[in-house]
């Protein structure tokens, strides 16, 4: 075999080897990127779950307190025909809170409220003004509750920002299934082979033809 022929074969083999190496590198890059996506999904999912659990933990006592407030308001409204308040919160903030913050609760209980009103309060489970005051104190929203509400809103905003990001990550991950990775790798190899051989030959012969015609 002539040396020139050997060089041609060696050159073509190196082109083929280069195509194989680039294909392997492409495959490793895609698999590596897929692993990065897995890590990002795991991190984002963990953060989302942590935020959800923290929100639930902070919100639980507030929900219980709100339930008690609403139930009391409905019972109080049915017994006392209260209709000047638009909501339970307005009733608690404008009526019970102001009543509790002053020394007037004992005065109202002992001197101002009628016996019939006291009996209705007894029906609600309060047999003296101290019981009623204790109940109000226990179920008024405190500064700590207000701070927790701010924290809950902040964490909900963080969770809201994570949701679309997580959805995009899952969508991108779905596009990198094992079948899709195989398809992309195969397409890369075919493209490289086409460029390295048929396309390269066409370019070489095109240049050769042009040079020949110019002679």
N, C-alpha and C positions, 0 to 999 in steps of 0.2 A: 504494500500500500504506500502510495506516495506521501511525502511529508505534508504537502498542500492539502491533500484529502483528509489526513489525520487532523490537521488544524481546523478544517471546516467541521469535522465531526465533534471535536473537542469544544469548539465554539458553540455549536448547536446544543451540545449536552449541557454546557454552562448556562445557556439561556433557559433550557428546560429545568435545570436545577434551581435557577433563580426564581422561576415561576412557582416551583414547589415551595421554596423557602418563604416567598412573599405570601403564598396562600396560607401556609402554616402560621405565619406572623399575624395575618388577617384574622384567622380563626382564634388565635390566642387573644388578640385585641378585643374581639367581639365577646368571647367568654369572660374576659376580664371586666369589660364594661357591664356585662350582665351581672357579674358578682358585685360590682359597685352599686348597681341598681338594687340588688337584693339587700345590701347593707343599708342603703338610704331608705328603702321601704321599711326595713326592720326598725331603724332609728325613728323614723317619722311615726310609724304605728305605735311604738312604745311611748313616744312623747304624747301622741293623741290619747292613748289609753290613760296615761298618767294625769293628763289634764281633765279627762272625763271623770276619773276617780276622785280627783281633788275637788272638782265642781260638785259632785254628788255628796262628798263628805261635808263641804261647807254649806251646801244647800239643804241638807237633811233637817237640821234644827230649825232653819227658817221655814221650811215647808210645814213642819209640825206646828210651829207657832202660828203660821198663817191659817192652818186648818182649824186650830182651836179658836182663833180670832173670828173666823168666818162663821163657825158653828155657834159661837156665843152671840154674835151679832144677829144671826137668823132667829135664835131663840128669844133674845132680848126684844127684837123687833116684833115678834108675834105676841109677846106678852104686853109690851108697852105701846104698841102701835106707832113705832118710830118710823117716819118716812121722810124726814128732812135731810137725811144723809144719802148720798149717791152710792156709797160703797162701804164695806166693812172698814177699810183703812181710814176713810174720812171720819167714820163714827169713833174709831179708836183715837185718832189724832186730835180731833176737835172736841170730843166729849170726855172720854175716859182719861186721856192723858192730862188734860187741863184739870180735871177733877182730882186726879191722883197727885198732881204736882203741888197742889195747894193743901191747906188744912181743912178744906171744906167737906171732904168725904165723910168724916165723923159727924160734922154738923148736919149734913144732908141726911145721914142715916138716923141720927138721934132726934132731929128736930124738924127737918123740912119735908122729908118724904112721908107720905101717909102710910098708915098701917097696911093698906091694900098693896101699896108699892113694895113695902118691906116683905110682905107675904109672897109677892111675885119673885122678888130676889131670893127668898127662901126656896122657891121652886127651882131656881137656877143653881141651888147648892150653896148659897151664902147665908150664914145665920148671924153674922155680925159684920161690922164695917171693916174689921181687920182681915177677915177672910176675903172680902171683896177687894181690898187694897192689895193683899198678897197676890191674888189672881191677876189683877191688872199689872202689877210690877213684873210678874213672871212672864207676861205675854206682850208687853210693850217692846217695840223694836229699840234696841240700844245702839250706842255708838259703835260697839263691836259688831253688831248685826249690819250696820251701815257700811263699815269697813269691809266686812265679808262680802257684801253685795258688790262693792267696787272691785274686789279681787275676783269674784265670780264673773263679772262683766269682762274684766281684763283677760281672764283665762278663756272665756268663751270666744273672745275676739282672736286670741292666739289659735284656738282650735279651728276657728273658721278659716284662718289663713292656711292652716295645715291641710285641710280637707281637699282643696283643688290641687295642691302640690302632690298629695298622696295619690289622688286620682290620676294625675299625669304620669306619675312613676309607675303605677300599676298598668296603665295603658301602654307605656313604653316597654315595660317588662313583657307584656303579652305579645308584643311584636318581636320579642327575642326568645321565642320558644325553641326547643331543640330542633324541631323541623325547620324553623326559620333560619336558625344559625347554620344548619347544614346547607340550606338553599343559598344563603349569602356566600358561604365559603365556596360552594360549587360554582356560583356565578363569578366570583372573583377569579377562580382558577381558569375558567373558560375564557374570561376577558383577557387575562394575562397571556394565555396561550395564543389567542387570536392576535394580540398586539405583537408578541415575540416572534411569531412565525408568519402567518399569511400577510398581516398588515406590514410587517417589517420587509418581507420579500417584495411586496408590491412597491413599497417606497424605494427599496434598493434598485429594483428593475426600472422603476420610473426615472430615477436619477441617471441610471446607466443609459437608458434610451435617449434622454435629453442630451447627455454628453456625446453619445454616438451620432446623433443627428447634427450636432454642431460641428463635427469634424469635417 
